[in-house]
């Protein structure tokens, strides 16, 4: 079964240059090294290299080298025979065997132990290896794509990474720009994550970001890159809740204490309450107020007036209210009883 590659979001020059480089390398059946900070999407580039190559209809197998102990890592890469170590009750095919004729993606390459580096070099040079505890030579045809956020040149100079392996892996290097160097993509990425998460939650529509929210996104440096942005957007959407108003609050640090006084809620809300002072004096009496009901009543009234003003042309009515067409359609569906 061929897995559909994940979509790469963005149209900045920095990203386009990286994607073009990867597309060119996809046609050449050589090992490629992908370098980039954490969260930049190194596996997405590896998938692009695979699915644009002649191996696209074969297996794409991945392994994070940092998640396993040295013995388990070798077993996962090269497999093992029954009795090779305690707990090895049956033979096991490693990732190289499973990726035969396809692509093997090795993430966090800088954490690879020296013994595993030596075995990896042999596979790259000769296409052969033995399982742990075995003596039979196994031949494979695998394209290796590796990724790292470490300085492998520095590690090689320090003797912690084999220089010959680095030379063999780095036929060419794809450098992924950090998010702070492609901020033109921020809004598109944020919208994508917000809409996808809204759909996942079963909510009708994502109403968009306010200028205040976009300013917060652009002012932040994003050390965790796209992965951090995804978490921030989903957290902010969830905390805001289902609403027809633009998202204004971006929760970058979930550990921050929420102790802001009411006086800091925002000048815009204060101005609104001042303008509507007469109405407020009538509304805020001794009787309890159903906040949700009042908000929905106002929404229904605005939608009705906008439709009436524009002869029920929903696109013009949406523009009149400063909403997107999809946002306005969501409100119409919300207040239209089922037939």
C-alpha positions, 0 to 999 in steps of 0.5 A: 500500500502506497501512503500519500505524502503529507502536504508541504505548506508555504509559498516563500522564496526560501521554501520554494528554493528548498523544494526545487533542490529536493525535486532535482535530487529526487531523480538521482539515485544517491544518498541525501542528507537533510539538515534543519532545526527541530520542527522544520519538516525534515521528514516531509522533504524525505517523503518528497525525495522518495515520492518524486523518485523512481522508487515512488511505488516501493516502500518508504521506511523511516527510523528515528535513531534517537529513540532506541538503545544501541542494541535495539537500534542495530536490531531495527536497522539490520534485523536479528536471528533467534537467540541473538540476545535476551528476548530474541525468541524469533528472527526479525527483519530489520528496516533495511530488508523491509525497505528493499527496492525503496527508501530508508529514512534515518532521522536524528542521524547524529545520535547513531552509535559508532558501531552502527555507523560502521555497519551503515557504511558497509551497507552503503558501500556494498549493499550487504549486511548480516543480521545480529547473531547471524552469518548469512550475508543479505543483499539489499537495494535501498536508497538512504536519506538521512536527517539531522539537526546536529553539526555533523562536520563538527562531530566528525572533527571531534571523532564522534561521527565517521568522516567516511560515512558523512562523505558517503551520505552527503552526495548532496545536502538539502538545507531547510530554512527555519520558520523565522527565515520564511515568515511569509508562510506564517499566515498560510500555515496558521490558517491551515492548522487552524482550519484542520483542527476546527474540522477535527473538533467538528466545529462549523467554521474557523473565523480567521485571525485578528490583526492582533493575533497575526502581529503576535505570530509575526513578532515571535521567533519560533525556535520550535519552527513549524511543529511549534506553530502547529501546537500553538495554533491548535492550543489557541483555537481550543482555548478560544472555543467555538465562536464566530469572532476572529481569534485574537488570543495566541497562547504561545506559552501554555505554562504562563499563569493567567493572572491578567487583571480585567483592566487589561482585557483590551481597549476595544472592549472598553470602547464598545461598552462605552458606546453602548452604555445606554443599552448596558444600563438597561441590560445589566439589571438584577435579572441574570443574563443568558450570555450565549443567548444574547450573543446568538440573538445579536448574530442572528440580527446582524445576519438578517440585516445584512441579507436584507440590505443586499437582497439576500446576496450572501457574498455581498452580505459577508463583505458588508459584515467584514466576514469571509464567504465561508464564515458567513455561510457558517452563520447562515447554516447555524440559524437556518432550521433543518428542513 
